[in-house]
Amino acid sequence: MHRAVVAAVRADAQAQVLQQLEPWLREPERDLVRRARNRAGQGPRRGDAQAYGLATGFEALVGWLFLQDPTRLVELLNHLKENAP
């Protein structure tokens, strides 16, 4: 169970999820992701900086939608669920 959780919260996994959602994001959501990604910095020493930035953008998007528009968050998460491999 622990390994499954760690695999899901890794920066690479979050980056992939964000890339899957990208076509369905609205312009303000894309802007939020971009701003969060730019603030991410270099990330951990061993990790991929690009994946870390995307993961930071995904986390910011989820947090913002959770607080501001939970219905939209559910909509995006349902899209991921429906299109899961």
KOLLOSE-749584 format. One record per atom (N, C-alpha, C): residue number from 1; atom name; x, y, z. Coordinates in nm, 4 decimals, padded with zeros to 6 digits. Atoms other than C-alpha are relative to their C-alpha. Example, Ala and Ser with C-alpha at 12.3 -4.5 7.8 and 13.67 -1.06 7.14 Angstrom:
<pts>
+--------+------+----------+----------+----------+
: kolkol : titi :        u :        v :        w :
+--------+------+----------+----------+----------+
:      1 :    N :  00.0890 : -00.1190 :  00.0000 :
:      1 :   CA :  01.2300 : -00.4500 :  00.7800 :
:      1 :    C :  00.0900 :  00.1200 :  00.0000 :
:      2 :    N : -00.0820 : -00.1190 : -00.0060 :
:      2 :   CA :  01.3670 : -00.1060 :  00.7140 :
:      2 :    C : -00.0770 :  00.1090 :  00.0730 :
+--------+------+----------+----------+----------+
</pts>
This chain:
<pts>
+--------+------+----------+----------+----------+
: kolkol : titi :        u :        v :        w :
+--------+------+----------+----------+----------+
:      1 :    N :  00.0833 : -00.1176 :  00.0000 :
:      1 :   CA :  00.0000 :  00.0000 :  00.0000 :
:      1 :    C :  00.0888 :  00.1254 :  00.0000 :
:      2 :    N : -00.0885 : -00.1155 : -00.0084 :
:      2 :   CA :  00.2798 :  00.2412 :  00.0927 :
:      2 :    C :  00.0648 :  00.0280 : -00.1357 :
:      3 :    N : -00.0650 : -00.0186 :  00.1303 :
:      3 :   CA :  00.4552 :  00.1845 : -00.2399 :
:      3 :    C : -00.0961 :  00.0576 : -00.1028 :
:      4 :    N :  00.1000 : -00.0526 :  00.0935 :
:      4 :   CA :  00.1350 :  00.2518 : -00.4320 :
:      4 :    C : -00.0239 :  00.1485 :  00.0250 :
:      5 :    N :  00.0211 : -00.1411 : -00.0341 :
:      5 :   CA :  00.0844 :  00.5799 : -00.2461 :
:      5 :    C :  00.1198 :  00.0831 : -00.0436 :
:      6 :    N : -00.1213 : -00.0741 :  00.0374 :
:      6 :   CA :  00.4444 :  00.6889 : -00.2996 :
:      6 :    C :  00.0081 :  00.0159 : -00.1510 :
:      7 :    N : -00.0045 : -00.0087 :  00.1463 :
:      7 :   CA :  00.4204 :  00.6103 : -00.6717 :
:      7 :    C : -00.0986 :  00.1043 : -00.0517 :
:      8 :    N :  00.1020 : -00.0948 :  00.0449 :
:      8 :   CA :  00.1065 :  00.8241 : -00.7002 :
:      8 :    C :  00.0347 :  00.1445 :  00.0328 :
:      9 :    N : -00.0297 : -00.1377 : -00.0398 :
:      9 :   CA :  00.2452 :  01.1293 : -00.5220 :
:      9 :    C :  00.1374 :  00.0469 : -00.0468 :
:     10 :    N : -00.1291 : -00.0407 :  00.0542 :
:     10 :   CA :  00.5817 :  01.1343 : -00.6952 :
:     10 :    C : -00.0175 :  00.1117 : -00.1018 :
:     11 :    N :  00.0067 : -00.1126 :  00.0932 :
:     11 :   CA :  00.6572 :  01.4408 : -00.9033 :
:     11 :    C : -00.0266 : -00.0472 : -00.1427 :
:     12 :    N :  00.0207 :  00.0479 :  00.1374 :
:     12 :   CA :  00.6729 :  01.2346 : -01.2253 :
:     12 :    C : -00.1466 : -00.0358 : -00.0238 :
:     13 :    N :  00.1400 :  00.0403 :  00.0147 :
:     13 :   CA :  00.3237 :  01.0911 : -01.1668 :
:     13 :    C : -00.0912 :  00.1227 : -00.0055 :
:     14 :    N :  00.0815 : -00.1212 :  00.0000 :
:     14 :   CA :  00.1772 :  01.4322 : -01.0875 :
:     14 :    C :  00.0193 :  00.0781 : -00.1296 :
:     15 :    N : -00.0280 : -00.0679 :  00.1265 :
:     15 :   CA :  00.3463 :  01.5796 : -01.3959 :
:     15 :    C : -00.0775 : -00.0660 : -00.1138 :
:     16 :    N :  00.0747 :  00.0715 :  00.1036 :
:     16 :   CA :  00.1887 :  01.3101 : -01.6139 :
:     16 :    C : -00.1493 :  00.0306 :  00.0079 :
:     17 :    N :  00.1414 : -00.0308 : -00.0183 :
:     17 :   CA : -00.1543 :  01.3775 : -01.4657 :
:     17 :    C : -00.0298 :  00.1404 : -00.0527 :
:     18 :    N :  00.0212 : -00.1366 :  00.0487 :
:     18 :   CA : -00.1193 :  01.7481 : -01.5369 :
:     18 :    C :  00.0025 :  00.0034 : -00.1519 :
:     19 :    N : -00.0068 :  00.0025 :  00.1462 :
:     19 :   CA : -00.0206 :  01.6761 : -01.8953 :
:     19 :    C : -00.1272 : -00.0609 : -00.0593 :
:     20 :    N :  00.1263 :  00.0576 :  00.0469 :
:     20 :   CA : -00.3343 :  01.4599 : -01.9334 :
:     20 :    C : -00.1134 :  00.1017 :  00.0099 :
:     21 :    N :  00.1059 : -00.0987 : -00.0210 :
:     21 :   CA : -00.5497 :  01.7430 : -01.8005 :
:     21 :    C :  00.0156 :  00.1247 : -00.0854 :
:     22 :    N : -00.0323 : -00.1249 :  00.0706 :
:     22 :   CA : -00.3837 :  02.0174 : -02.0048 :
:     22 :    C : -00.1041 :  00.0407 : -00.1050 :
:     23 :    N :  00.0973 : -00.0432 :  00.1018 :
:     23 :   CA : -00.6311 :  02.0118 : -02.2974 :
:     23 :    C : -00.1342 :  00.0461 :  00.0575 :
:     24 :    N :  00.1289 : -00.0341 : -00.0591 :
:     24 :   CA : -00.9270 :  02.0511 : -02.0593 :
:     24 :    C :  00.0061 :  00.1177 :  00.0959 :
:     25 :    N : -00.0128 : -00.1125 : -00.0922 :
:     25 :   CA : -00.7904 :  02.3363 : -01.8514 :
:     25 :    C : -00.0476 :  00.1288 : -00.0661 :
:     26 :    N :  00.0413 : -00.1328 :  00.0457 :
:     26 :   CA : -00.9436 :  02.6794 : -01.8838 :
:     26 :    C :  00.1193 :  00.0941 :  00.0102 :
:     27 :    N : -00.1125 : -00.0944 :  00.0024 :
:     27 :   CA : -00.7213 :  02.9805 : -01.9422 :
:     27 :    C :  00.0437 :  00.0455 :  00.1391 :
:     28 :    N : -00.0449 : -00.0396 : -00.1345 :
:     28 :   CA : -00.7240 :  03.1025 : -01.5773 :
:     28 :    C :  00.0700 : -00.1155 :  00.0745 :
:     29 :    N : -00.0636 :  00.1166 : -00.0633 :
:     29 :   CA : -00.6344 :  02.7484 : -01.4654 :
:     29 :    C :  00.1399 : -00.0205 : -00.0566 :
:     30 :    N : -00.1327 :  00.0114 :  00.0626 :
:     30 :   CA : -00.3473 :  02.7337 : -01.7141 :
:     30 :    C :  00.0951 :  00.1065 :  00.0546 :
:     31 :    N : -00.0811 : -00.1090 : -00.0538 :
:     31 :   CA : -00.2246 :  03.0692 : -01.5864 :
:     31 :    C :  00.0462 : -00.0318 :  00.1424 :
:     32 :    N : -00.0354 :  00.0397 : -00.1365 :
:     32 :   CA : -00.2333 :  02.9429 : -01.2272 :
:     32 :    C :  00.1102 : -00.1055 : -00.0004 :
:     33 :    N : -00.1012 :  00.1065 :  00.0099 :
:     33 :   CA : -00.0366 :  02.6314 : -01.3231 :
:     33 :    C :  00.1340 :  00.0588 : -00.0424 :
:     34 :    N : -00.1244 : -00.0612 :  00.0492 :
:     34 :   CA :  00.2186 :  02.8409 : -01.5132 :
:     34 :    C :  00.0703 :  00.0789 :  00.1107 :
:     35 :    N : -00.0602 : -00.0800 : -00.1066 :
:     35 :   CA :  00.2704 :  03.0791 : -01.2214 :
:     35 :    C :  00.0586 : -00.0889 :  00.1103 :
:     36 :    N : -00.0496 :  00.0914 : -00.1031 :
:     36 :   CA :  00.3083 :  02.7932 : -00.9720 :
:     36 :    C :  00.1244 : -00.0734 : -00.0490 :
:     37 :    N : -00.1140 :  00.0709 :  00.0585 :
:     37 :   CA :  00.5448 :  02.6091 : -01.2054 :
:     37 :    C :  00.1242 :  00.0881 :  00.0008 :
:     38 :    N : -00.1135 : -00.0928 :  00.0027 :
:     38 :   CA :  00.7638 :  02.9174 : -01.2369 :
:     38 :    C :  00.0571 :  00.0253 :  00.1388 :
:     39 :    N : -00.0464 : -00.0221 : -00.1375 :
:     39 :   CA :  00.7871 :  02.9479 : -00.8567 :
:     39 :    C :  00.0615 : -00.1240 :  00.0628 :
:     40 :    N : -00.0425 :  00.1282 : -00.0580 :
:     40 :   CA :  00.8850 :  02.5840 : -00.8048 :
:     40 :    C :  00.1490 : -00.0058 :  00.0301 :
:     41 :    N : -00.1444 :  00.0079 : -00.0204 :
:     41 :   CA :  01.2576 :  02.6464 : -00.8235 :
:     41 :    C :  00.0574 : -00.1213 : -00.0712 :
:     42 :    N : -00.0693 :  00.1098 :  00.0665 :
:     42 :   CA :  01.4973 :  02.3675 : -00.9142 :
:     42 :    C : -00.0476 : -00.1367 :  00.0470 :
:     43 :    N :  00.0461 :  00.1286 : -00.0503 :
:     43 :   CA :  01.3381 :  02.0962 : -00.7050 :
:     43 :    C :  00.1094 : -00.0742 :  00.0736 :
:     44 :    N : -00.0989 :  00.0781 : -00.0738 :
:     44 :   CA :  01.5206 :  01.8182 : -00.5256 :
:     44 :    C :  00.1235 : -00.0290 : -00.0853 :
:     45 :    N : -00.1267 :  00.0232 :  00.0707 :
:     45 :   CA :  01.8797 :  01.7370 : -00.6167 :
:     45 :    C : -00.0076 : -00.1178 : -00.0965 :
:     46 :    N :  00.0035 :  00.1208 :  00.0828 :
:     46 :   CA :  01.7993 :  01.3932 : -00.7565 :
:     46 :    C : -00.1120 :  00.0005 : -00.1027 :
:     47 :    N :  00.1177 :  00.0026 :  00.0861 :
:     47 :   CA :  01.4733 :  01.4781 : -00.9298 :
:     47 :    C :  00.0157 :  00.0811 : -00.1265 :
:     48 :    N :  00.0066 : -00.0745 :  00.1252 :
:     48 :   CA :  01.3891 :  01.6157 : -01.2698 :
:     48 :    C : -00.0668 :  00.1345 :  00.0283 :
:     49 :    N :  00.0512 : -00.1341 : -00.0307 :
:     49 :   CA :  01.3390 :  01.9924 : -01.2398 :
:     49 :    C : -00.1295 :  00.0288 : -00.0758 :
:     50 :    N :  00.1216 : -00.0250 :  00.0784 :
:     50 :   CA :  01.0779 :  02.0005 : -01.5175 :
:     50 :    C : -00.1187 : -00.0739 :  00.0611 :
:     51 :    N :  00.1079 :  00.0777 : -00.0622 :
:     51 :   CA :  00.8696 :  01.7234 : -01.3575 :
:     51 :    C : -00.0396 :  00.0620 :  00.1334 :
:     52 :    N :  00.0283 : -00.0634 : -00.1283 :
:     52 :   CA :  00.8993 :  01.8969 : -01.0213 :
:     52 :    C : -00.0835 :  00.1268 : -00.0190 :
:     53 :    N :  00.0773 : -00.1213 :  00.0286 :
:     53 :   CA :  00.7717 :  02.2233 : -01.1702 :
:     53 :    C : -00.1428 : -00.0315 : -00.0407 :
:     54 :    N :  00.1343 :  00.0400 :  00.0403 :
:     54 :   CA :  00.4778 :  02.0503 : -01.3358 :
:     54 :    C : -00.0797 : -00.0531 :  00.1188 :
:     55 :    N :  00.0673 :  00.0531 : -00.1189 :
:     55 :   CA :  00.3965 :  01.8661 : -01.0130 :
:     55 :    C : -00.0432 :  00.1127 :  00.0925 :
:     56 :    N :  00.0355 : -00.1154 : -00.0821 :
:     56 :   CA :  00.4004 :  02.1953 : -00.8244 :
:     56 :    C : -00.1206 :  00.0719 : -00.0592 :
:     57 :    N :  00.1147 : -00.0604 :  00.0671 :
:     57 :   CA :  00.1628 :  02.3402 : -01.0823 :
:     57 :    C : -00.1268 : -00.0803 :  00.0216 :
:     58 :    N :  00.1154 :  00.0866 : -00.0228 :
:     58 :   CA : -00.0692 :  02.0409 : -01.0457 :
:     58 :    C : -00.0513 :  00.0142 :  00.1427 :
:     59 :    N :  00.0399 : -00.0142 : -00.1404 :
:     59 :   CA : -00.0696 :  02.0697 : -00.6652 :
:     59 :    C : -00.0667 :  00.1349 :  00.0252 :
:     60 :    N :  00.0604 : -00.1329 : -00.0159 :
:     60 :   CA : -00.1443 :  02.4421 : -00.6855 :
:     60 :    C : -00.1407 :  00.0019 : -00.0605 :
:     61 :    N :  00.1307 :  00.0060 :  00.0656 :
:     61 :   CA : -00.4306 :  02.3761 : -00.9279 :
:     61 :    C : -00.1008 : -00.0743 :  00.0862 :
:     62 :    N :  00.0907 :  00.0791 : -00.0828 :
:     62 :   CA : -00.5842 :  02.1070 : -00.7072 :
:     62 :    C : -00.0381 :  00.0773 :  00.1264 :
:     63 :    N :  00.0280 : -00.0767 : -00.1208 :
:     63 :   CA : -00.5538 :  02.3223 : -00.3958 :
:     63 :    C : -00.0903 :  00.1185 : -00.0259 :
:     64 :    N :  00.0812 : -00.1174 :  00.0323 :
:     64 :   CA : -00.6981 :  02.6306 : -00.5612 :
:     64 :    C : -00.1424 : -00.0404 : -00.0341 :
:     65 :    N :  00.1339 :  00.0454 :  00.0355 :
:     65 :   CA : -00.9895 :  02.4398 : -00.7128 :
:     65 :    C : -00.0747 : -00.0551 :  00.1217 :
:     66 :    N :  00.0625 :  00.0525 : -00.1211 :
:     66 :   CA : -01.0567 :  02.2653 : -00.3814 :
:     66 :    C : -00.0620 :  00.1130 :  00.0817 :
:     67 :    N :  00.0491 : -00.1127 : -00.0787 :
:     67 :   CA : -01.0974 :  02.6023 : -00.2136 :
:     67 :    C : -00.0983 :  00.0891 : -00.0752 :
:     68 :    N :  00.0776 : -00.0987 :  00.0757 :
:     68 :   CA : -01.2528 :  02.8081 : -00.4941 :
:     68 :    C : -00.1124 : -00.0589 : -00.0852 :
:     69 :    N :  00.0982 :  00.0576 :  00.0930 :
:     69 :   CA : -01.4416 :  02.5720 : -00.7269 :
:     69 :    C :  00.0023 : -00.1523 :  00.0074 :
:     70 :    N : -00.0042 :  00.1454 : -00.0171 :
:     70 :   CA : -01.4853 :  02.2172 : -00.5912 :
:     70 :    C : -00.0726 : -00.0768 : -00.1108 :
:     71 :    N :  00.0721 :  00.0665 :  00.1083 :
:     71 :   CA : -01.7333 :  02.1326 : -00.8674 :
:     71 :    C :  00.0908 : -00.0201 : -00.1207 :
:     72 :    N : -00.0954 :  00.0105 :  00.1123 :
:     72 :   CA : -01.4676 :  02.2027 : -01.1306 :
:     72 :    C :  00.1068 : -00.1043 :  00.0309 :
:     73 :    N : -00.0984 :  00.1001 : -00.0394 :
:     73 :   CA : -01.2174 :  01.9915 : -00.9365 :
:     73 :    C : -00.0565 : -00.1399 : -00.0232 :
:     74 :    N :  00.0637 :  00.1303 :  00.0207 :
:     74 :   CA : -01.4593 :  01.6982 : -00.9384 :
:     74 :    C : -00.0114 : -00.0303 : -00.1491 :
:     75 :    N :  00.0115 :  00.0173 :  00.1453 :
:     75 :   CA : -01.5153 :  01.7513 : -01.3116 :
:     75 :    C :  00.1332 : -00.0458 : -00.0601 :
:     76 :    N : -00.1312 :  00.0374 :  00.0532 :
:     76 :   CA : -01.1424 :  01.7328 : -01.3860 :
:     76 :    C :  00.0430 : -00.1383 :  00.0493 :
:     77 :    N : -00.0373 :  00.1311 : -00.0539 :
:     77 :   CA : -01.0878 :  01.4335 : -01.1562 :
:     77 :    C : -00.0823 : -00.1105 : -00.0655 :
:     78 :    N :  00.0818 :  00.0982 :  00.0702 :
:     78 :   CA : -01.3795 :  01.2514 : -01.3202 :
:     78 :    C :  00.0533 : -00.0237 : -00.1410 :
:     79 :    N : -00.0594 :  00.0151 :  00.1333 :
:     79 :   CA : -01.2193 :  01.3178 : -01.6577 :
:     79 :    C :  00.1204 : -00.0931 :  00.0067 :
:     80 :    N : -00.1154 :  00.0881 : -00.0156 :
:     80 :   CA : -00.9000 :  01.1537 : -01.5337 :
:     80 :    C : -00.0450 : -00.1444 :  00.0225 :
:     81 :    N :  00.0510 :  00.1336 : -00.0324 :
:     81 :   CA : -01.0961 :  00.8592 : -01.3963 :
:     81 :    C : -00.0538 : -00.0679 : -00.1258 :
:     82 :    N :  00.0600 :  00.0557 :  00.1217 :
:     82 :   CA : -01.2835 :  00.8086 : -01.7256 :
:     82 :    C :  00.1045 : -00.0357 : -00.1055 :
:     83 :    N : -00.1036 :  00.0216 :  00.1028 :
:     83 :   CA : -00.9654 :  00.8238 : -01.9341 :
:     83 :    C :  00.1245 : -00.0676 :  00.0552 :
:     84 :    N : -00.1145 :  00.0707 : -00.0589 :
:     84 :   CA : -00.7407 :  00.6188 : -01.7063 :
:     84 :    C :  00.0366 : -00.1197 : -00.0859 :
:     85 :    N : -00.0427 :  00.1147 :  00.0816 :
:     85 :   CA : -00.5310 :  00.3590 : -01.8881 :
:     85 :    C : -00.0350 : -00.1329 :  00.0627 :
+--------+------+----------+----------+----------+
</pts>
